[in-house]
């Protein structure tokens, strides 16, 4: 959203509510993860070296024998971090995934296949032939590592996880929204797969005929609006929604009601996946679920994200410094006044910070236009806006009379956002994240909208590369929430690279 040029006085604290702390992990979690990493590294060596031995040393295949050289071992040593990273990207170091058979088996197949393809690609790039001197070597390597990894992880590591890790960890108490076919199916999965570590303690359903009854021995304790009371009564840790065919608007409304319980909410269907098709999902015994996390992410992940922000922002500031000077000169030519526009915005957890932009508006403009627009956008009222270039409906002010001619160019190219790199260096913003709202916009937020403030605001985000001005506000918030829930360095890189063509095309920028 475009900003007015005066500081709003009506400020709200968007984080008055506090979410319950996360369930504490058992002390053995790190030992389990490190043990799994060691096992994966051993499988890598055994699989590839065994493949080389099978092809060249058994005498089963024609050709002269070839011994394993130091280069082969060095290649595997260098490959270990990448091999472990690939396994981590497939969720294979999460205790919940380790404890399940189906989810872990699928992850193993993906990780081993990707790892072997990576060895092949690196061989072509570096013009070496280690482990594919003959094509059969890589084929054997894929087969051996897949079989060894499946055997070690599914038979040994999984058993250790179930006995020593989950055995000392209390079950997560789950409330299921929807006492129908999907709810019954989810209940059966939690009972048949102990590795999920879930216990369904209650159902809620808006069907009056079901209230006070039971579904497979679990009480249906109230409606969705009773979730806060029911969650306290049963001491729940999480809410799973198992209601299909609501449509996008119905799902958003249900999400807002569920969030009153102040618990993490996950969906047991793939409806929301239509909105964010690139989002990584977490499966529960093979069934995709989509959720909203109650915290900002693991400390190590946040450290990596901060390091990434500093490297990218400092590099871009150095690269674009001549452009900064040119833009400053042109702003002065087209409109008297300061080069920079500074405005107080709501940052992570609602903390105030002063956001910098190149000024695109004339001085002494009235902010009532933007206040009315923001109110109508957030509350879902008809804006009667369209893109005059294509006659498509948009959710952005396309002809703001306060914008200068050169300011229009800056907005169209998104160059007015460049000074926010200074906010990134200062730690107030991130390269990728939800856009920071103006404080008076928070007056119109629903409770679930405020969850987007759990992350540090960013220059670009999933919304900007998913349609920008063609995305309604509720969908924009949902995209932000999914980004927060599924953040990874890979996701940030993908969004950053997808931002470049979006900016060059100018689509959705006004």
Secondary structure, DSSP 8 states (H G I E B T S, - for coil): ----SS--S----TT-S---------TTHHHHHHHHHHHHHHHHHHHHHHHHHHHHTSS-SSS------HHHHHHHHHHHHHHHHHHHHTTTTSHHHHH-HHHHHHHHHHHHHHHHHHHHHHHHHHT--TT-SSHHHHHHHHHHHHHHHHHIIIIIIHHHIIIIIGGGS--EEEEEE--SHHHHHHHHHHHH-GGG-EEEEEEE-S-GGGTT-EETTEEEEE-GGGHHHHHHHHT--EEEE-----HHHHHHHHHHHHGGG-SEEEESSSSGGGT-TT---EEETTEEEEEE-SSS--HHHHHHHHHHHHHHHHHHHHHHHHHHHHHHHHHHHHS-S-SEEEEEEE-GGG-EEEEEEE--B-SS--THHHHHHHHHHHTT-----B-TTT--B-SS-S--TTB-HHHHHHHHHTGGGTTHHHHHHTTSSEEES-----GGGGGG--TGGGGGGGS--EEE-TTTTTTGGGS-HHHHHHHHHHHHHT--HHHHHHHHHHHHHHHHHTTT--
